[in-house]
């Protein structure tokens, strides 16, 4: 890093591709050293609040108090099921349809699941 060059850090959740935005920001701001910082469900907003990152690409839901949020895009949610599963082949599946299924992530990361799930823990 050049003498006196400041660092700008971008936080991002796994699966969110930030490389083109980081390259463009670096091109527009050659006075900054742009770095990336991988976050997760448990710390994606904490790293913004405590200053480890200057900006973050988040996945909602997230605790938004004290933050300015600007939606960039929406992501489709998908359910991957065995071909012989009772819900396989349906055009759409609701969260309520999956209430009795085993979720492969922490239910607290998916509040709409946590609030209706029959099986609440991994």
N, C-alpha and C positions, 0 to 999 in steps of 0.2 A: 504494500500500500504506500502511495506517495505521501511525503511529509505533509501533515496538515489535512489529509483527506479524511472526511467523516464517513461513518458507516451508517447505512440504512438497512434495517433488517425486516424481511417479509416472513411472517408466519404462515403456515399452510397445513391443512388437514390432509392425511393420506388420500390419494385418489384425485385430489384437485391439482390440476396441471397449471403451474405458475411460471414455467420457464420462459414462455414468449413475453409475458408481461414484465418479468424481471429483466430480460434482455433489452426490451424497448425502454424501460425506465433507466437502465444503465446507459443506453445510447443517448438518451435525452439529458441525463445528469452525470456527465463524466467526472464531475467533482466529488461524487459519492462512490463509495465502495458498497455495492449492493450484495447482501448475503441473504440466505434463506434459513429458516428454522422450522423443523417439522414439529407439529403439535399433535394432540390427540383430543378425544372427547372430553377428557378431564381437565385439560389445561388450555384449551384453545382461546379462551377469553382472559385467563389469568396472565398469560404472557404479554398481552397488550397492556393490561392494567399495571403490571409491575415493571414495564419498560424493557423486557427482554426483546420485544419486537416493536417496530414502529407502526406496522399495519398487519392485519391478519386476514387471510382467506378462511372463513369459517363455514361450518355446516350447521344449519339450524335444526333443531332448536338449540339455542345457547342463551346463557344469562346475558341480557342486553343492557342492564342498568349501567349508566355511566359511559356507554359507548355510542358512537354514531354508526349506524348500520346502513349500508347501501346494497340492496339485492343486485347481483350481477346476472344470475340465471337461475333456472329451476332444474332440478335433477329428477328424472323419473325414478320411482322406487320399484324394484322388481322382487318377485318371489321365485326362487328356483326350487322346483319340486321333482321328485321321481315321476316318471311318465305314468305310473299306475296310481299316483296319489289321487284322492277324492277331488282335489281342486285343479288337477292338471287339465289343461285344455280349455279352461275358462278364459274368456276375453279379459276379465278383470277380477281381481281378488281384493277384498277389503281387509283392513286390519282386523276387524271383528271376525272375518272368516278364519283367520289364523290364531284366534285366541287360545285354542287348545294345543297349539304346536310348540315345539321347543325352539326358542330363539337362540341363535349362536353368538349374540353379543349381549352386553350388559343391558338389561331392560331400562335402566335409568338413562341410557343414551337415546332411548326411543320412547319418550313419554306417552305417546298415543298407544304404544304396546303395553307399557308398564301399567297404564290405567285400566286395561281390559283383560290382561293375560290371566289365564287359569294357572299356568306354570310360570311363576315370577322369577325364578333364579336359574342360573346356568347349571 
